[in-house]
Amino acid sequence: NNSPLSIIQHKDFQLLYRKRTVMILRISCFKMQLSMAVLLISCCLDGSSSRVNALSFSAKKISSAAFQTSSSVAHVLEHLLSPPSTLQSSASLEDLTNVRIPSLKESGVEILAHVATPSNWDDEQKSNGDLKVVIMIHEFFGLTDSIVDKANGLAEELDCMVIAPDTFRGTTTTFIPKAIWLALSTPQDRVNDDLDAICSYVESGNLADSRTASKGGGSDAAAEAKESSPSGSKTTCKFAILGFCYGGGKAIRYTTQRRRDAATVVFYGMPVTDTQELQNLEAPVCGIYGRNDVQFPIPLLEEFQSALTKAQVEKNVKIYDGVGHAFWKNMEEVRRGDQPQQQAFQQCTNFLRDFFEADS
């Protein structure tokens, strides 16, 4: 089949397209850096005092702009060189989600989410002791079948409830520039409000019958669960907030700002390096990164670990050799025993298991 569509979808064409795009981005970045160098040199060679006095201020502004631009370029390069398997997904949010959770602050707004529970989930597990809940925040492509698959796998492995919300509120994309725009334009406060609503919804007992919800009951299942919950009852929960890339950065900012007693798992997300902010945490932090991740270089990750130590936060941060950003694509890699994906999964699950089993 030599139709234009089949040619575009062919893996060799896509690989060539990514390589050419990466080359263009690298050349553009180099030209920008060269232009800034010429500007700085010209300022130094000009003898006027006004130019010399303005040099320090200009250098700071240029340096800041260069860092932000290079960070954005690095983000694009990482995902072009190693695109996620989710780009081939055709599932809609309606297909992927099975509950609608009402916002606490915005009337009429509902948060779509996928709720996953293990196959042996029963009433006794839901009523004995703390309900173990992981809230899993998606990467910058939005809520995809890959995230849903990870939520299901984590629920089965940890024998807990995993909730994967749509923090973009109705949008997913495979177009990287749009994904970056979604990530940059989604405010932390709104994400915090949505996560507060989810925690409150679970604690109120509205997801008690999540076996029905996880089988695709949707909003009807949520309504049935709410009716079956005794009026005024409150479920005792132990929360962990986990996120990938965009979601990892949102996760640790939520726990430092709102949910201090929740454990945090950051998969290659923007770390918090402010010691005072990290001192807000009352639960441990797990960090999982790739050594070749140009978005989060080793000095930044070392600063992250140092800040956690100074803040006296229990931590489990590991940097995996030979991989870059977003190196864990799907559960199939874990099932096959691919490394370091399986190691990262075990680090995450061991960390969460220890947290859930520890005395509060």
Secondary structure, DSSP 4 states (H G I P E B T S, - for coil): ---HHHHHHSHHHHHHHHHHHHHHHHHHHHHHHHHHHHHHHHHHH---HHHHHHHHHHHHHHHHHHHHHHHHHHHHHHHHHS--GGGG----HHHH--EEEE-SSSTT-EEEEEEE--TT--HHHHHSSPEEEEEEE--TT-S-HHHHHHHHHHHHHHTSEEEEE-TTSS---S-HHHHHHHHHHS-HHHHHHHHHHHHHHHHTTTTTTHHHIIIIIHHHHHHHHHHHSPTT----EEEEEEEETHHHHHHHHHHHHT-TTSEEEEES------HHHHTT--S-EEEEEETT-SSS-HHHHHHHHHHHHHTT--EEEEEETT--TT----HHHHHHT-TTHHHHHHHHHHHHHHHHHS--
